[in-house]
Amino acid sequence: MDPIPKRLFGLVAASLTATAESKLQSWPMERSLAFGASVGRALHRLGARRRHRAEENIAMVFPEMGDRAVRSLAKASFVHFGTVAADFLAGSRRGIEEVDALTSQHGLNHLDDALSLGKGALIVTGHMGHWERGAQWLSLHGYPLTAIARDANDEGVNRIVNDARRASGTEILSRGDSAAVTLRRLRDNRAIAILADQNAEDAFLPFLGRMAGVNLGVGVIAARTGAPVLPSCAYYLGNGRVVGEIGPPLQALPDEAGRGSGMMLAFHRYFETCILREPGQWLWFHNRWRYAREAGLR
């Protein structure tokens, strides 16, 4: 895209995001959720490329599923992410009492035990359920939380989204500049939240029955620092309600794909159960198997 149109597009995107955030925060929660669902339906209808990608991924993982069910699940994924994105913007400045009324959090003993070791903790999840609410709840309850996030394509949108994340007290690190700071934060005994279900090229490991590219960063950092790796999922129950679960520390599984691969394989095993439990709440329209497909492994 030419630099001037791209800059104008960025200004428009940031303006629309800021306007949406303001409106969503002024509306009753039910209206915000309904708006988000409608946006998800519109994106499903208009975004042919991502819709086809979602349907292709679903059909690959669930070969026994009929075409109609594949299309229904793909649409559900779009609607879900529209809904939770709207709730995230609408509720970023909710207080602890309001968040508690909407959220149940299980497995805190695993996080408390991990932090008691003084090496920090790596909380690993993915684009599943309402992951933003999980981070919000932990920060509001005083857990020292740093989240590593991929920058949005537009700087203005990125600022709005990260300011919303910081409203609860979560520290945000850009994924591209996070390695050295992550090590320092672990030495400070902070919990580091990482979304680890994105396409990468470090290694190829089984995921949902197919080989998928994976970033080995979590496993490498855990091996280097001794920080416990805690898997987590935050399931969306509807009507703004969420239940979060933090599992016991993962133990690396035997694997020869490179240093850290055994830990990531263990995470895949855990995260697969989350997806299979609520398949409509995962990001099916992400090109998760791209690098594996290009390498002829899918």
C-alpha positions in Angstrom: 0.0 0.0 0.0 1.2 3.5 -0.9 2.6 5.3 2.3 0.0 8.1 2.2 -3.1 5.9 1.8 -1.7 3.6 4.5 -1.3 6.5 6.8 -4.8 7.7 6.2 -6.1 4.1 6.7 -4.3 4.0 10.0 -5.9 7.3 11.1 -9.3 6.1 10.2 -8.8 2.7 11.9 -7.6 4.4 15.1 -10.5 6.9 15.0 -13.1 4.1 14.5 -11.5 2.0 17.3 -11.5 5.0 19.7 -15.1 5.8 18.8 -16.2 2.2 19.3 -14.5 2.0 22.7 -16.2 5.2 23.9 -19.6 4.0 22.7 -19.2 0.5 24.1 -18.3 1.8 27.5 -21.4 4.0 27.6 -23.8 1.3 26.6 -25.3 -1.4 28.9 -23.3 -4.6 28.7 -26.0 -6.5 26.8 -26.0 -3.9 24.0 -22.2 -4.0 23.8 -22.2 -7.8 23.5 -24.9 -7.7 20.8 -22.9 -5.1 18.9 -19.8 -7.3 19.0 -21.7 -10.3 17.8 -23.1 -8.4 14.9 -19.6 -7.2 14.0 -18.5 -10.8 14.1 -21.3 -11.9 11.8 -20.4 -9.1 9.4 -16.7 -10.0 9.3 -17.7 -13.6 8.6 -20.0 -12.6 5.7 -17.6 -10.0 4.2 -14.2 -11.6 5.0 -14.1 -14.3 2.3 -10.4 -15.1 2.7 -10.5 -15.6 6.4 -13.8 -17.4 6.3 -12.4 -19.9 3.8 -9.3 -20.3 5.9 -11.4 -21.1 9.0 -13.5 -23.6 7.1 -10.4 -25.2 5.7 -8.8 -25.5 9.1 -11.9 -26.9 10.7 -12.4 -29.5 7.9 -8.8 -30.6 8.3 -9.0 -31.1 12.1 -12.5 -32.6 12.0 -12.6 -34.7 8.7 -15.7 -36.4 9.9 -17.6 -33.1 10.1 -20.1 -32.3 7.4 -19.9 -29.2 5.3 -22.9 -27.5 7.1 -21.4 -28.2 10.5 -18.0 -26.8 9.3 -19.6 -23.6 8.1 -21.6 -23.3 11.3 -18.5 -23.7 13.5 -16.5 -21.2 11.4 -19.3 -18.6 11.8 -19.5 -19.3 15.6 -15.8 -18.5 15.8 -16.2 -15.1 14.1 -19.2 -14.3 16.3 -17.4 -15.3 19.4 -14.4 -13.1 18.7 -16.5 -10.1 17.8 -18.4 -10.6 21.1 -15.3 -10.9 23.4 -13.5 -8.1 21.5 -16.4 -5.8 22.2 -16.6 -6.9 25.8 -12.8 -6.3 26.2 -13.1 -2.7 25.0 -16.3 -2.1 26.9 -15.0 -3.5 30.2 -11.4 -2.5 30.2 -12.0 0.0 33.0 -14.3 -2.2 35.1 -13.5 -2.2 38.8 -12.6 -5.3 40.8 -16.2 -5.9 42.1 -17.7 -5.8 38.7 -15.1 -8.1 37.2 -15.5 -10.5 40.1 -19.3 -10.6 39.6 -18.6 -11.8 36.0 -15.5 -14.0 36.5 -14.6 -17.2 38.3 -10.9 -18.1 38.5 -9.8 -21.6 39.4 -6.3 -23.0 40.0 -4.8 -20.0 41.7 -3.0 -22.3 44.0 -0.8 -23.4 41.1 0.2 -19.8 40.4 0.7 -19.0 44.1 3.0 -22.1 44.5 4.9 -21.1 41.4 5.6 -17.6 42.6 6.6 -18.9 46.0 9.7 -20.4 44.3 10.9 -16.9 43.5 11.6 -17.6 39.8 8.5 -16.0 38.3 6.0 -18.0 36.3 5.2 -18.4 32.6 1.4 -18.4 32.1 0.8 -19.9 28.6 -2.5 -19.8 26.8 -3.7 -19.0 23.3 -6.4 -17.1 21.4 -9.1 -19.1 23.1 -12.2 -18.0 25.1 -11.7 -14.6 26.7 -8.0 -14.5 27.4 -8.1 -10.7 28.0 -10.5 -11.2 30.9 -8.1 -13.7 32.5 -5.3 -11.2 32.5 -7.6 -8.4 33.7 -8.7 -10.5 36.7 -5.2 -11.4 37.8 -3.9 -7.9 37.6 -6.9 -6.4 39.5 -6.3 -9.0 42.2 -2.7 -7.8 42.7 -0.8 -10.5 40.8 2.3 -8.9 39.2 1.5 -9.7 35.6 3.4 -8.8 32.4 1.7 -9.8 29.1 3.7 -10.2 25.8 1.5 -9.0 22.9 1.9 -8.8 19.2 1.7 -5.2 18.0 -1.4 -4.3 15.9 -0.7 -3.3 12.3 -1.6 0.3 13.1 0.2 2.3 15.7 -3.0 4.2 16.8 -5.0 1.0 17.2 -2.1 -0.6 19.0 -2.0 2.2 21.5 -5.7 2.1 22.2 -5.7 -1.7 22.7 -2.7 -1.7 24.9 -4.0 1.2 27.0 -7.1 -0.9 27.6 -5.0 -3.8 28.7 -2.9 -1.6 31.0 -6.1 -0.1 32.7 -6.2 -3.1 35.1 -2.5 -2.8 35.9 -1.1 -5.3 33.4 2.3 -4.5 32.0 2.5 -4.9 28.2 5.6 -5.9 26.3 5.9 -5.9 22.5 6.6 -9.4 21.3 9.5 -8.2 19.1 11.3 -6.6 22.0 10.5 -8.8 24.9 13.3 -11.4 25.4 15.7 -9.5 27.7 12.9 -7.7 29.6 11.1 -11.1 30.1 14.2 -12.5 31.8 14.4 -9.4 34.1 10.7 -9.7 34.9 11.1 -13.3 35.9 14.0 -12.4 38.2 11.6 -9.8 39.7 9.2 -12.8 40.4 6.5 -11.6 38.0 4.1 -13.8 36.1 4.5 -13.5 32.3 1.4 -14.2 30.2 2.1 -15.5 26.6 -0.2 -16.4 23.8 1.6 -19.4 22.3 -0.8 -20.7 19.6 0.5 -18.7 16.6 2.2 -19.9 13.5 6.1 -19.8 13.7 9.1 -21.5 12.2 11.3 -22.5 15.2 10.1 -26.1 15.0 7.2 -28.3 13.8 5.2 -30.2 16.4 1.9 -32.1 16.4 -1.1 -29.9 17.1 -4.7 -31.0 16.7 -3.6 -34.1 14.7 -1.4 -32.2 12.2 2.2 -30.8 12.2 2.2 -27.1 13.0 5.0 -24.5 13.2 5.7 -23.3 16.7 7.7 -20.7 18.6 10.0 -22.4 21.1 10.5 -19.3 23.2 8.5 -20.4 26.2 10.3 -23.7 26.4 13.8 -22.1 26.0 13.1 -19.5 28.6 11.8 -22.1 31.1 14.9 -24.3 30.6 17.1 -21.3 31.1 15.4 -19.8 34.2 13.7 -22.7 35.9 10.4 -20.7 35.8 7.4 -23.0 36.1 5.2 -23.1 33.0 1.5 -22.9 33.9 -1.1 -23.6 31.1 -4.3 -21.6 31.2 -7.7 -21.1 29.5 -10.5 -18.6 30.1 -13.8 -20.0 28.8 -16.6 -17.6 27.8 -19.9 -18.7 29.3 -22.2 -16.0 27.7 -23.7 -12.8 29.0 -20.3 -11.5 29.9 -19.4 -14.3 32.2 -16.0 -16.1 32.2 -14.4 -19.0 34.0 -10.7 -19.1 34.1 -8.5 -22.1 34.8 -4.8 -22.3 35.6 -3.4 -25.8 35.4 -0.5 -27.3 37.3 3.1 -26.8 36.0 3.7 -28.5 32.7 6.5 -31.1 32.5 8.4 -31.2 29.2 7.7 -34.2 27.1 10.4 -36.1 25.2 11.0 -34.5 21.8 13.9 -34.0 19.4 12.7 -30.9 17.5 15.1 -28.6 19.4 15.6 -27.1 22.8 12.3 -26.1 24.4 10.3 -28.3 22.0 9.3 -30.8 24.8 7.7 -28.0 26.8 5.8 -26.7 23.8 4.6 -30.2 23.0 3.2 -30.5 26.5 1.5 -27.2 26.1 -0.1 -28.4 22.8 -1.5 -31.4 24.6 -3.1 -29.2 27.2 -4.4 -26.6 24.8 -5.9 -29.1 22.5 -8.2 -30.2 25.3 -9.3 -26.5 25.7 -10.1 -26.2 22.0 -12.0 -29.6 21.8 -14.0 -28.6 24.9 -15.2 -25.3 23.3 -14.2 -25.4 19.6 -16.3 -22.3 18.7 -14.0 -20.2 21.0 -10.7 -20.7 19.1 -9.3 -18.5 16.4 -9.9 -20.9 13.5 -9.4 -18.1 10.9 -5.8 -17.7 11.8 -3.4 -19.3 9.3 -2.1 -21.6 11.9 -0.7 -24.3 9.6 0.8 -22.0 7.0 4.5 -22.8 7.6 3.8 -26.5 7.9 1.9 -26.4 4.6 4.7 -24.5 2.9 7.2 -27.1 4.2 5.0 -29.9 2.9 4.3 -31.2 6.4 0.6 -30.6 6.8 
